[in-house]
Amino acid sequence: MADRRLDLAVRLRPYRVLLASRAHAQMQYRTSFVTDILGTVGVGLAEFAEVWVIFHNVDVLGGLDFTAALLVFALSNLAFSLADMFVGHLDQLPRYIRAGQVDAFYVRPLPLLAQLMTSDLSLRRVGRLSVALVALIVALTTADISWSTATVALILLTIVSGTAIFSALFTTAGGLQFFLVDGAEFTNAFTYGGQYAAQQSQQIFPDPLRIFWTFVIPTAFVAYLPAVAILDLPGDPLAPTWLAWCTPLAAALAWALAGLCWRSGTRHYQGAGG
């Protein structure tokens, strides 16, 4: 057992060194770092303002009142902010491909995906993450929730699995970029479009979109389905509330697709001169 732990520590050391160096580099210029954080706080507040303005004019939308919508907003933004912090910079992959920098990653001892994921730890996104955390605390303290061990477990499971789902979407988009070097708008429809869909009540969408965002791109599992289960609401007839407990399965399926896209993309890539 001790040998296994030592071997794991040795394997993880290069990743820890890379992440620590990235974090240290970003905090060298404190004024710029603080400005970036304030900017991401502004993004989070702008998205919250949209929710507030809507429910300032209507009491219920898509079966959710303001508190329920705030819970959906908080869970989705928390998961997206965490995924965006660690893997969101895969959006830069087309730039690496055009510049021929991907070839340099191949000569290093770490796997390509691991290098890209650790190439830039975006600490500035902590600002948006903090807005989501505050919104989650407010939603959980003001909502009428029958607290139990299962409720706490579902919340933690949702945060972890939701982060995994968004990370899988970023990785899928990265894999597709090997085929669509100039197709960022297409892949952004699944990443940032999925993030926007995740913070809405699924009942506001027509049936085709509800099916798409639940069973094809499973962003409904990130926040809406768990929030409905936590608050014991009727929810969407197309997706019963017990599906909230299937969020880890949705994350596993999303990562299976992400792995397939990434493997296909890296095999398709032939080098800067290919």
N, C-alpha and C positions, 0 to 999 in steps of 0.2 A: 504493500500500500504506500509506504514511504517513497519507494522508487518511482511509483506512478505519479505521485504528487510532484516529485522533483522533476520528472520528465515533462509533466504538464507546465510547470513553472518555467522550464528552459524553453519550451515551445512558445509560450506566451510572452516571453521577455522582449523579443523584437517588436511586437505590437505595442507593448507598454512604453518602450523607448520612443517609438514613432509618435504615439499619441501625446506623450509628455512633451516632446520637442515641439509638436504643432501647437499645443496649448501655450507653452512658454513663449513661442514666437508671436502669437497673437496678442499676448498681454504686454509685449515690450513697449508698444505705442499706446499708452493708456488713454489718451484723449480720443484717438481713433476708435479704440476698443469700446469705450463708454458710449461714444456716438453711435456705433453700430448696434449696441445693445438697445439704446433708446429708440433707434429706428425700428428694430424688430418688436419692441413693446408697442410702438405706434401701429404696426401691422396688426398685432393681436387685438388692440383696442378698437381699431377700425372694423375688424370682423365682428367683435362683440357689439359694437354700435349698430351694426346691421340687424342683429337679433333683437336688440333693445327697441329699435325704431319700429320693427314689424309688430312686436307684441305691445308696443305703446298704442297701436292703432287697432289691434284685434286681441281678443282674450284667448282664443284657441285657434291653432293652425295645424292641420294635419294630425289632429288628435292630441296635440301637446299644448300645455299652457306654458307660461314663461319659465317657470322653474324646471319643467321637464325639458324644454328646449335648451335651457342653460346647461343642463346636465349633458345633453347630447353634444352641444357645442364644446363643453369642457373636455369630455372624453375624446372626441375626435381631434381637437387641437392639441391635446397633450400627446396623443399617440403620433400625430403627424410631426409635431415639433421634435420629438425624440428621434424619429426616423430621419427627419430632415437634417438633424444635427450630425448624425453618424454616417448616413449614406446619401444625403441629398446632393452632395457634390458629384455624384455620378452623372449629373446633368452636364458636367464639363467634359465628359468622355469624347464627344465629337471634336472638341478643340484639341484634345490629345491625339486623336486619330489623324486629323488634318496636319498637325505639326510633326507627326511621326514619333511622338513621345511614348506611345504605347510599347514600341519596340524596346525602349529602355527598361520598362517594367519587367519584360520577359527575361532579362539577363540577371535579375535579382533573385535571391533564394525564396522569397515569399510568393504565394499564389497571387495571380493578377488581381482577382477580386479583393483579396485582403489588402493589397497595396493601395488600390484605389479607394477603398473604404477608410484607410488610415492616412491617406495622403493629405487630408484637410479636415481637421476637427473644428467645425464651425461653432465656436463658443458664443458668437454674437447672437445665435438663435436662442440663447438662454432667456432673452427678453420675452420672446413670444411664449416660451415654455412657462415663464413665471405668470403671465396673464392666464394661461390655461389652468395652472395650479390654483390660482386664486378663485377662478370661476368654478372649479370643481369643488373646492372647499365650501364656497357659498351655496352651491346647488345641493350638496349633500347635507348641509346643516339646516337649510330652509325647506327641503322637500319632506313630504310625509312618507318616510321610509320605515318599514318594519325591519329593524336591524337584527341580523343573526350572523352566525359564522358563514353561512352560505352566501349572504349578501356581500360580506367583506371579501370572500373568496372570489365571487363573481367580478367585483370591481378590480381586484388585482389581476385576475385572469384577463379581463378586458383590456387593461392598460398594456400588459405584456404582449398579448396576442394582437391587439390593434397596432402596436408599434411594429410587430413582425409583418403584418399585412402591408402596411405602408412601405416598409423596407423592401418587401418582395416586389411591390409595384415599381419602386425606384430601380431595383435590380433588373426587372423585366424590361423597363424602358432603356436601361443601359445596354442590355443584350441586343435589343432591337436597333440601337444606334449604330451597331456594326454594319447593319444593312441600310439604315436611313441616316446617313451622316448629317444631312441637312433637313432631317425630319423631326426636329425638336417639338414642333407644334403638335404633331401626331402623338408622340409619346407623352407630352404634357397633358393631353386630354385625359389620360389614364391616371397620372400622378396628381397634378393639381386639380384636375376636374374631379377625380375621385375624392380628393380631400374636401372639395366644396360640397359634393353630394353626401359625404359622410356626416356633415354637420347639419343636415336637414332631416326633417321627418320624411320617411319614405312614402308616406301617404299623399304627399303633394305631387308626386310624379305620376305620369300615366303608367299603365300596367307594363308596357314593354321596358320602360326605364327602371321600374321597380324590380323587375325580374333581372335586368342587366346588372344593376348595382347590388343585387343580393346574391345571385347564383352564378354570375359570370365574373364580374369584378366585385369581390365581396366586401365593399365598403360599408354596407348596412350592418355587418357584424362588428364594426369598429366602435360604434357608439349607439346607434338607434335601437337595435335589438336588445343589447344589454340594458340600456336606460329604461326601456319599456318593461323588461323583466324586473329590474330593481324597484321601479315605482309601481309595479303590479297594474299596468295599464292594458287595455284590450289589444293595442298594437295593430299591425298590418295583417289582414286576413290571408295574404299570400305567404306570410312567414310567421308561424306561431311563436310565442314567446320562449318556448323551451329551446328554440334554436340558438338563443343567447349562449347556452352552455357549449355550443358547437363552434365557438369562435376559435379555439385552438386548431380544430380540424380545418376551418376555413384558412387559417394562417399556414397550415401545413400544405394544403392544396395550392395556395398562392405561391409558396416557396418552391413547390414542385414545378409549377409553370415557370417561375423565375429561373430555376436551375436549368430547365430545358432551353429557355431563350438565351441565357448566358452561355451555355455550352455551344449552342448553334452559332451564336455570334462570334465567339472566340475562334471556333473552327473555320468560320467563313473569313475571318481576318487573315490577310496574307502578308502584312507588313506595309511599311510606308511606301515601298516601291512596287507593291504587288497589285 
